[in-house]
Amino acid sequence: MPTYGRSKVALKQAKTVYKQIQEHRKTLTKVDFKFLISINCDDSYSSSEFDKYSDMLIFQPVNLGANINIAFGFFQAKQDHYNYLWIIGDDEPIPIDAVYKIYQSIIESSFDFLIGSLRRQGNLNSVTSYQKLSQIVGGTPSFISSTIYNCQLILEKDVESALDLHFTNYPHLVIINRIIERIGSVKVICLPLLSICRVDQRPNTMPAKKIPRDSFGYRDSMVFFGKPLAILGVETKKYKKKELSSWWKENWHRVNMFKDKRDFRYDLLIAISLNFYSLIPFVTLGKIPFWKLKNFIKPTQK
């Protein structure tokens, strides 16, 4: 669990997770869980307190930044030869039986990814595209806690790429893309998202409501364009083109709405996309402010 800047929230999360692990250990199964907490150089955290609710506590000597601290989890999992990795967001509450449900999935079936889904449930046996996977499960892989990884599939180069591309804000999506590209077809188990992480109960989460189309800012732009930029980590033009094509077909009419002049990710995505002639029409259409027409026809309520 990478954490910074919210010691009270993180401690509550740690207590919930570690209690489940301790209960699981009483069953004496062959599958064990190790709970590691990586505090990102924040003196507001009490080491003695967090020590009680973890198997390993790492206090980073310098502030790595949130995204590198997330990628650190992949590095540690490979170094310690774990079979599976679950990176837990400190602000994405874990249900009281999540560890048991993940354990059940591990012993019942092999998988490359276990993902909390808002849509499809069950097994997906031949996933060949991250964009397609994201559409099937309702975009949930963007939540840090939604995915459990088979560590045998993670290579050192994958971790290096995730570290290099931390500016995307989605280093874990870099790794998912690289694994799918390299293997060609992955097996995914889909469980209900809220059985793995209660993203609906995150601290300071506002009730769901429609956001006016003219109110998106820098953070919205960073999130919107950061996700597709995760394909920068892949190695083949064929996979990159396939993923970008899928993204543009779904989002071309939203691009101008999310663009923020202060965010370099928009310009970077455009530059990458223009390397493919078939994407030029989508890039051109994306520059047109269709959202203004939508506002005129059907304005959102503020």
Secondary structure, 3 states (H helix, E strand, C coil): CEECCCHHHHHHHHHHHHHHHHHHHCCCCCCCCCCEEEECCCCCCCHHHHHCCCCEEEECCCCCCHHHHHHHHHHHHHHCCCCEEECCCCCCCCCCCHHHHHHHHHHHCCCCEEEEECCCCEEEEEECCHHHHHHHHCCHHHCHHHEEEEHHHCCHHHHHHHHHCHHHCCHHHHHHHHHHHHHCCEEEEEEEHHHCCCHHHCCCCCCCCCCCCCCCCHHHHHHHHHCHHHHHHCCCHHHHHHHHHHHHHHHCCCHHHHCCCCCHHHHHHHHHHCCCHHHHHHHHHHCCCHHHHHHHHCCCCC
